[in-house]
């Protein structure tokens, strides 16, 4: 399992949670799982210094016209028997952030793929499957086919590339091919890109990986269209028989109100009294007054256009003006979105609370203390917060796209079925109409409690989602 992030060591988003959660599940089922991650500066500064692997110090790798050395550290994923290998190369990974705008960004992650294969050689370990994640590790299948083709150790090794977000493709000028040791293998890179003087790491991975996955069934279909494919839809359609969508799992060990150590008032399906206390606690923390009958709308998100916040301008103020409601926002992102939410706070200081940035504990408080969770994404490969919200008894409002379409079902008060509120059209009008439906159903608290129970009963654990990956791996390994 190869990635640029893995929780809790290095995390900027859901990618880190997925790599760790899936690896833990696979290890629990008896599989030999080994996770590879750069030994970033921030990991070292956290105090984590696993021992070096025997014969794993100062390994030399020739990249273009230079030699780069790395050493290998080994440990275990917390709460798991899955092995963790950290690629210690201070020349490349000793930076202030996980990702940079530095001129060697292509080399930093191409080298990670090389380091994985070099490590396997020295360990004499032939993986059945090398699972790559996003553009950062998408060159691994090509390296396997070219630079390391001679080594019979990898004769039966297959590759899986998971696309977590096709909006990030690892696009670089084709001059980096020499820097990353692939100049002699230009024929294997997408010819259209080379003609334009560039290389896409992700597109190269799509060309050469044995199998492709993405993080929800609907997103697997969407990325094969011009609207969502980000210029890769035609290529993905040619590989549609090798592409499958598997919804991400959720680690309920971290996200379950029944035992969540980050919230002061825990609760469960059988005893919901703690949720009312969490609502009061959240509002107090955000500097807002508590009223039991006033629904609290929560947001935990990057404040970007992808997350649908463009729709708020012509919808949310209407309800803040006319309804007795509260809005609690945790996030940061684009300057104009941050300014907009600050305007909401300044205009309705008794109704709107904002925390700019990210705060893990407060994220749990928002999930637990809110009555409704807002997630009107323009596109959403999978999304995790809507699944957290369901478990916390906080019905989500989502646009029916990607993983949101696969995990949230529209509430039908007559049938008593459904888990949240969905809409299709990406417009302020559609969001506003949905919010009107939310308020109408909030007035029927008996039905609302039924809605909450439906959501809390949903199971998106890795124990349920993980077997789909096992089936994929077994098919590739022929076992």
Secondary structure, 3 states (H helix, E strand, C coil): CECCCECCCECCCHHHHHHHHHHHHHHHCCCCCEEEEECCHHHHHCCCCCCECCCCCCEEEEECCEEEEEEEEEEECCCCCCEEEEEECHHHHCCCCCCCCCCCHHHHHHHHHHHHHHHHHHHCCCCCEEEEECHHHCCHHHHHHCCCCCCHHHCCCEEEEEECCCCCCCEEECCHHHHCCCHHHHHHCCHHHHHCCEEEHHHHHHHHCCEEEECCHHHHHHCCCCCCCCCCHHHHHHCHHHEEECCCCECCCCCCCCCCCCCCCCCCCCCCHHHHHHHHHHHHHCCCCCCCCCEEEEEEEEECHHHCHHHHCCCHHHHHHHCCEEEEEEEEECHHHHHHHHHHHHHCCCCEEEEECCCHHHHHHHHHHCCEEEECCCCCCCCCHHHHHHHCCCEEEEECCHHHHHHCCECECCCCECCEEEECCCCHHHHHHHHHHHHHHHCCHHHHHHHHHHHHCCCCEHHHHHHHHHHHHHHHHCC
